[in-house]
Amino acid sequence: MRELDGIIDGDRYFLSPRIETLKAILAKIRPEPPKASHPSGEPVCEPLSPPPKRYAPPRAFLGGTDRCYGRAAGTWQLRRCINRWSAAMPQPNDLSRSLVALDHNSTIIAVVEMSQSSWLVGGMLPGIERQPRKKLEPSPERLLALLHRWRDEAVKAGRTITRIALAFEAGRDGFWLARWLAARGIEAHVIHASSVAVSREHRRAKTDRLDTELLKRGFLGWLRGERGHCSMARVPTLAEEDAKRPNRERDCLVGERTRIVNRIKSTLVRLGIRNFKPTLRKAAERLATVHTPEGTPLPPNTLAELQRDMARLGFVISQIREIEEARQKRLEQQHETGAHDMVRQLARIVGVGVETADLLVHELLSRPMRDRRAVARYAGLTGSPDESGARRREQGLARAGNARVRRSMIQLAWRFLMFQKESALALWYRARTADSRSGTRKTMIVALARKLIIALWRFVTTGEPLEGVVLRPAS
């Protein structure tokens, strides 16, 4: 009985009108005590009743005292019920749920299961009980015509359609379809494929029809504003996607250069030649003069193969140089634009080169991030705890973010310790690795990389200075 009284007093302004029924029942079971009055006859305002003992607030809530009666108790009860019933403030960049209210009577909901040969479209139409499905050839025009036909069917059923929401999983098709539909008045979303919960059966049934229903359930929960159903990927503009291409192309070319150099060296090692460096400027001319330890020249077929590899290596190196020169020209011509200005700011930090700065800006720092946790999570530098019962262990990095950023930040963290020895982050790292154990250093370098990417994000977005970091003079 006392617990019910405490709940009613604490939530009297937030519960539904059924609370009056509960009060009437309590009045019949236990009559209310007579209200106090002043000798003059005027009624006295009684303070809120103190909460039951099990709901007593902590000392910190009451300003460091144990007072839990009168006005303090009423204030705490009000704050407690506000925290219970109020939702968290929505973030502008929160893609884990929809921030727009869903009206089922005026919204067409559609999902697309995309493959290379066909698209399976499933929908939910207001005013129509059936949930239609249609298999189409991979054609955006056919998809748009289908959505318009479904809209006409809903209008004939007596509904006014003001919104068409469509979603599909992120995959090999990228974001072009979302941009194409958005330009034609369709609200298009791209679902993170790893955010959709699937059955963990050993041999679960998987068809396009079942995948469409799974996407439909997750997308519907997301539209209702509920967390945990699925998460959406931010749809970049065409210019943002194109800005990533030079750095990614250079990354592929550097890998190709390494592969060719390793193949040339392994071919020569089989013949006992270990001192040949394929990356030298005159390596192709020197190849004809190379001899085996027996004093014989290279066999003709092997020499022809190596000459073709050297020609391929020279072509790859020339393409890498061309990409770097074009990037430098863009930085000089458009140095005041947003992304290029960020690159120039990062390149001022001693130990950070133009290549690393360009990668970090176009892959991460130029994206609108919600907070520092989102930055670390997108970089793939957060942990993956495994807790169940009394078991507590860490599984290592989650590796759920951008792999390019993660690899680059781990390398940059080691380089940061070499060039910024007196910075606050370097001192923080050395203080926690004073035991000189390799396991501690490897673990803490990830923590340093996480702190460093957050500090760089704040540096280029808000101008917050890096404590103790040496900067090059502005050019």
Residue pairs with C-beta under 8 A, 6 or more apart in sequence:
1 26
1 29
1 30
2 52
3 52
3 54
4 22
4 26
5 26
5 49
5 52
6 49
6 51
6 52
6 55
6 77
8 15
8 19
8 22
8 23
8 26
9 48
9 49
9 51
9 77
10 51
10 55
10 77
10 78
10 80
10 81
11 19
11 81
11 84
11 85
12 19
13 78
13 81
14 81
14 82
14 85
35 43
35 44
35 46
36 43
36 44
36 46
37 43
37 44
38 44
47 69
47 70
47 71
47 73
47 74
48 70
48 71
48 73
48 74
48 77
49 73
50 68
50 69
50 70
50 73
51 57
51 68
51 73
51 76
51 77
55 77
55 80
56 68
57 68
57 73
57 76
57 80
59 65
59 66
61 76
61 79
62 68
62 72
62 76
67 73
68 76
90 99
91 370
91 371
92 370
93 234
93 368
93 369
93 370
93 374
94 370
95 231
95 232
95 233
95 234
96 227
96 231
96 232
97 222
97 225
97 226
97 227
98 222
98 223
98 224
98 225
99 225
101 225
102 223
102 224
102 225
103 162
103 163
104 126
105 126
105 127
105 159
105 160
106 126
106 159
106 160
106 161
106 162
106 163
107 126
107 161
107 162
107 163
107 164
107 165
107 223
108 123
108 124
108 125
108 126
108 147
108 150
108 151
108 154
108 161
108 163
108 164
108 165
109 123
109 124
109 165
109 166
109 216
109 219
109 220
109 223
110 121
110 122
110 123
110 124
110 147
110 150
110 164
110 165
110 166
110 167
111 121
111 122
111 123
111 166
111 167
111 168
111 212
111 215
111 216
111 219
112 119
112 120
112 121
112 122
112 143
112 166
112 167
112 168
113 119
113 120
113 121
113 122
113 168
113 169
113 208
113 211
113 212
113 215
114 138
114 168
114 169
114 171
114 173
114 177
115 208
116 138
116 172
117 138
118 135
118 136
118 137
118 138
119 135
119 136
119 137
119 138
119 143
120 133
120 134
120 135
120 136
120 208
120 209
120 211
120 212
121 133
121 134
121 135
121 136
121 143
121 146
121 212
122 131
122 132
122 133
122 212
122 213
122 215
122 216
123 131
123 132
123 133
123 150
124 131
124 216
124 220
125 131
125 132
125 150
125 153
125 154
125 157
126 154
126 157
126 159
126 161
127 154
127 157
127 158
127 159
128 153
128 154
128 157
131 216
132 150
133 209
133 212
134 146
135 208
136 142
136 143
136 146
140 177
140 180
140 181
143 181
144 181
144 184
144 186
147 164
147 166
147 186
151 161
151 164
154 161
155 161
163 187
164 185
164 186
164 187
165 187
165 189
165 219
165 223
166 181
166 186
166 187
166 188
166 189
167 188
167 189
167 190
167 191
167 215
167 219
167 222
167 232
168 177
168 178
168 188
168 190
168 191
168 215
169 190
169 191
169 193
169 196
169 215
170 190
170 191
170 192
170 193
170 233
171 193
174 241
175 190
175 233
175 235
175 236
175 241
177 188
178 188
178 189
178 190
178 235
179 188
179 235
179 237
179 238
181 188
182 188
182 235
188 235
189 219
189 222
189 232
189 235
190 232
190 233
190 235
191 215
191 218
191 219
191 230
191 231
191 232
191 233
192 230
192 231
192 232
192 233
194 400
195 218
195 230
195 231
196 214
196 215
196 218
196 230
197 218
198 204
198 214
217 229
218 229
218 230
219 229
219 230
220 229
221 228
221 229
221 230
222 229
222 230
222 231
222 232
234 367
234 368
240 362
240 366
243 339
243 362
243 366
244 362
244 363
246 323
246 326
246 327
246 358
247 355
247 358
247 359
247 362
247 363
248 404
249 323
250 320
250 323
250 324
250 355
251 404
253 316
253 319
253 320
253 323
254 320
256 316
257 313
257 316
257 317
257 320
260 278
260 309
260 312
260 313
260 316
261 278
261 279
261 313
263 309
264 276
264 278
264 306
264 309
264 310
264 313
265 276
265 278
267 302
267 305
267 306
267 309
268 274
268 276
268 290
268 306
271 292
271 298
271 302
272 292
272 293
272 294
273 290
273 292
273 293
276 283
276 286
276 287
276 290
277 283
278 309
278 310
278 313
279 313
279 317
280 286
283 310
284 307
284 310
284 311
284 314
287 298
287 303
287 306
287 307
287 310
288 303
290 297
290 298
291 297
291 298
292 298
297 303
298 306
324 355
327 354
327 358
328 354
330 340
331 340
331 343
331 344
331 354
334 340
335 341
335 344
338 366
339 361
339 362
339 366
342 357
342 361
342 365
342 366
342 460
343 354
343 357
343 358
343 361
344 357
344 475
345 459
345 460
346 352
346 356
346 357
346 360
346 361
346 365
346 456
346 459
346 460
347 353
347 354
347 357
347 472
348 471
348 472
348 473
348 474
349 420
349 466
349 469
349 470
349 471
349 472
350 419
350 420
350 469
350 470
350 471
350 472
351 412
351 415
351 416
351 418
351 419
351 420
352 412
356 408
356 412
359 404
359 405
359 408
360 405
360 408
360 409
360 453
360 456
361 460
363 402
363 404
363 405
364 375
364 378
364 379
364 402
364 405
364 453
364 457
365 456
365 457
365 460
365 461
367 378
369 375
369 378
369 457
372 454
372 457
372 458
373 382
375 453
375 454
375 457
376 382
376 450
376 453
376 454
377 398
377 400
377 401
378 401
378 402
378 405
379 401
379 402
379 405
379 406
379 409
379 449
379 450
379 453
380 397
380 398
380 399
380 400
380 401
380 402
380 403
380 405
380 406
381 397
381 401
381 406
381 409
381 446
381 449
381 450
381 453
382 397
382 398
382 400
382 401
382 450
383 394
383 395
383 396
383 397
383 398
384 394
384 395
384 396
384 397
384 398
385 392
385 393
385 394
385 395
386 392
386 393
386 394
386 395
387 393
397 406
397 446
399 406
405 453
409 449
409 450
409 452
409 453
410 445
410 446
410 449
412 449
412 452
413 445
413 446
413 448
413 449
413 452
414 445
416 423
416 425
416 426
416 448
416 452
417 426
417 429
417 448
419 470
420 426
420 468
420 469
420 470
422 468
422 470
423 466
423 467
423 468
423 469
423 470
424 466
424 467
424 468
425 448
425 451
425 452
425 455
425 466
425 467
425 468
426 468
427 468
428 448
428 451
429 444
429 445
429 448
432 440
432 444
433 440
433 441
433 444
455 464
455 466
456 466
458 464
459 465
459 466
